[in-house]
Amino acid sequence: MATLAFPFPAFLKTTAFTQNGFEPRCERSAESSAALTRPKDRELVFSSRGDDYRIVVRTNLATTPAWVEPVISDIMGIQTLPENWDSYGGKKTNLDLISRSLSVLGCIMEAASPAPSVVPLGDGGLQLEWHRKQQDLEITFAADDAPQFFYRNRAIGVEQDGYADDVIKLTQLLRKIA
């Protein structure tokens, strides 16, 4: 059984990666007395191509947020894709970009947030996507560029884009579609 540790630093101060100028920062104030308690590690076990993976999630919440398991499951599935998975030279997903995406999720997701779809990109990157309530939010972690987001409200025709280090903006947009 392999062990992977992905911290989901909701309610903890975190500083993510600085390569390509990417440095999301988040710090949430205590939302309840539970947030003042010591973080607990929760183990999740996933099977992928006959191997079991134990994933440790650190959280102050009484239960693991509902979005965590689907996201990790999607990432595990993406990690099993072979080279040329799309028959156009698709590369395996870069582990650094997975870590970056999890860091952003740890900053912007709340316990009740809907899980994004996790989509592999041909360049070895990945994209997180939410399509709800006539709105789209996509955060792209390309292999050769700083992570960026795109938001569109189809009902009123509003679009926004920017860099994924704008944690406040991403949190606001995610709350709109939750």
N, C-alpha and C positions, 0 to 999 in steps of 0.2 A: 504494500500500500504506500503510495507516494504521499507526501505532505506538501501542501502549498499554503502559504499564509498571505491572505489579502486583507490588509486592514481597511475597514470602512470607518473612517474617523469622524463620523457624525457626532457632534457635541464635543469634539476635541479639536484643539488648534492643530492645524496641519500646514505644512509648506511642501508643495510638490516640486517637480523637476524644473530646472532652470534652462535646459537646452532649448535653443531657438526662442529664448525670451519668454518661455512658458512658465508661469509661477502662480497658479491659483492659490489663494489664501482664504481660509475660512475659519471663523471662530464663532460658535453659537453660544449665546448666553444660556444659562440653565433654564430649561423650559418647565422643569418640575424638580421636586426633591430627588427623584430618581436619577436625574442627570448629574447630581452631585456625588453619587456613589462611584465606587471604583469600577472601571470597565471590566466586563466579563467576556471571556473567550467562548464562543459557541462553535461547535464542530458540525460541519456539514459533510456528508459523504456522497460522492458522485461516482458513477461508473461511466467509463468511456472506452470503447473498444476493448473490453475485457479487463481493463485496469480500474482499480478503485483509487480515488483521490480524496484525501481528507483535507478539507479547507477550513481554516480557522478564521472566524469573523469576530472582531472585537467591537462590542457595543455596550452602551450604558442602559439600553432598553431592556425591559423584562423579556421580550421575545425578539427574535430576528425579524427585521422588517420584511414584509411580503415580497418586495421587489428583489431581494438579495438572491434567493434561490434561482429564479428564472434567469437573472443576469449571469450568474456563475455557470449555470447549465449551458446557456448560449455560448459563453466563452470557452467552456470545455469542448463543446461541439466544434467551434471554429478552430481550436488548437489541433484537432484531429485531421483537419483538411491537409491533403498532401500538396507538394509543390505542383503548380499547374492545375489547381483544383477547378479552375473555370475554363480550361482548355485554351486560354489566351495568355498563358505564362503567369497566372496568379501565384503570388508568393505567400508563404506561411505568414501568419500574423505575428508581427514584431512584439515580443514580450514587454519591451519598454512602453510601447503604445498601449498595451493592455493595462499596465500599471498606471499610466497617465489617465486613462479613461476611468479606472476605478477611483483614482484620487478625485477627479472631477465629480463623479457620482457621490462620493463620500461628502463632498462639500455642498452639493445642490439638492440631494434627495432628502425627503422627510420620510418618516415611518409609513405614512399612507400614500406616498407618491406611487404612481403607476410605473411598472417596470418598462424600460425601453426595449425595443428590438435591437439586438446586437448583430450588425451586418459586416462581414469581411469585405475588405477592399482589395482589388487586384495588386496594389503596390505593397501589400503587407500591412496596411493600416486597417482601421475599423471605424465604423460609424454607429452611433447611438441614435435611435429614432423613436419619436412619439408621434402618432397620428391620431388625434382625438378631438372631438367637439369642433370639427371643421378647422382645426389648427394643426400645423406641422412644426416640430422642433427637431432639428438634426444637428448633432455635434460630430464633426469629422476629425479623426485623428489620422491624417495622411502621413505616409512614411517620410516625406521630404518637406514638410511644411508645419508651421505652428498650428495647433488645434484651433478650429474655427466652428462657429455655429451659424445656422440659418433658421429663421422663424418666419412662418407665414400664417396669417389668419385669413382663410379663404372666404369667410363670411363677409368681412369688411374690406378685404383687399390690402391689408397692411403687411409689409415685409420688413424684417430687420436682419442684419448679420453683424458679425464681429468675431473677436477672438474668444476662445473658451476660458481664458483666464479671468473673464468678467463674471465672476461667480454670482455677484448680486443680480446682474441682469438675467443670467440663466435661471437662478432660483425664482425670480419674478415670472419669467416666461413659463417655467414648469408649473408653477402654481395656477396659471391661467388655464392650462390644459388638463390639470389633474381632475 
